[in-house]
Amino acid sequence: MKVTVYTQPSCQPCKAVKRWLDRRGITYQAVDVTESPTDLEAIKALGYNSVPVTVVNYGDAETELHWQGLVVDHMTKYIAQKAA
């Protein structure tokens, strides 16, 4: 499982997502979209216009999940339970 969190500086919801993952010992990659126009375009292509966007990949594109914001239900179901 690979978890990527798309963020930007001074984004409180972004910090909350990363804090949630950190507290559970879940490894993730944080990507600052203000430093990566390619990644900004990638999340826009998924239909998102703001961050945080969390992408969870289980190894193939068909099982990739993504959502915007701090969605604890999704994070628990698709990340924490799988990491346990």
C-alpha positions in Angstrom: 0.0 0.0 0.0 1.3 3.4 -0.9 -0.3 6.6 0.6 0.3 10.0 -0.9 -1.0 13.2 0.6 -1.0 16.3 -1.7 -0.6 19.4 0.4 0.4 23.0 0.4 2.1 25.3 3.0 -0.1 26.7 5.8 -3.0 24.3 5.0 -4.5 23.3 8.3 -6.5 20.4 7.0 -3.3 19.1 5.3 -1.5 19.2 8.6 -4.4 17.4 10.2 -4.3 14.6 7.7 -0.5 14.2 8.2 -0.9 14.3 12.0 -3.5 11.6 11.8 -1.3 9.3 9.8 1.8 10.1 11.9 -0.1 9.2 15.1 -0.9 5.8 13.7 2.6 5.2 12.4 1.5 5.0 8.8 4.1 5.8 6.2 3.1 8.2 3.5 4.6 10.6 0.9 3.7 14.3 1.3 3.7 16.3 -2.0 3.6 20.1 -1.9 1.6 21.0 -5.0 3.0 24.6 -4.9 6.4 23.1 -5.7 5.2 20.6 -8.3 2.9 21.9 -11.1 2.8 18.3 -12.5 1.3 17.0 -9.3 -1.1 19.9 -9.1 -2.4 19.0 -12.6 -2.7 15.4 -11.6 -5.0 16.1 -8.7 -7.0 18.5 -10.9 -7.4 15.7 -13.4 -8.9 13.6 -10.6 -11.5 16.4 -10.1 -10.0 18.2 -7.1 -9.4 22.0 -6.9 -8.0 22.2 -3.4 -5.9 20.2 -0.9 -5.4 18.0 1.0 -6.0 15.1 -1.4 -5.1 11.6 -0.2 -4.4 8.9 -2.7 -4.1 5.3 -1.6 -2.7 2.8 -4.1 -2.7 -1.0 -3.4 -0.6 -1.9 -6.4 -2.8 -1.3 -9.5 -4.8 1.6 -10.9 -8.1 -0.2 -10.6 -7.9 -0.3 -6.8 -6.5 3.3 -6.4 -8.7 5.4 -4.0 -8.6 9.1 -3.5 -10.5 11.8 -1.6 -10.3 15.4 -0.5 -10.0 16.6 3.0 -9.8 14.9 6.4 -12.2 12.0 5.9 -11.6 9.9 9.0 -14.0 7.2 7.9 -12.1 6.6 4.7 -8.7 6.9 6.4 -9.7 4.3 9.0 -11.2 1.9 6.5 -8.7 2.2 3.6 -5.5 3.0 5.4 -5.4 2.2 9.1 -7.2 -1.2 8.8 -5.0 -2.2 5.9 -1.8 -1.2 7.6 -2.6 -3.2 10.8 
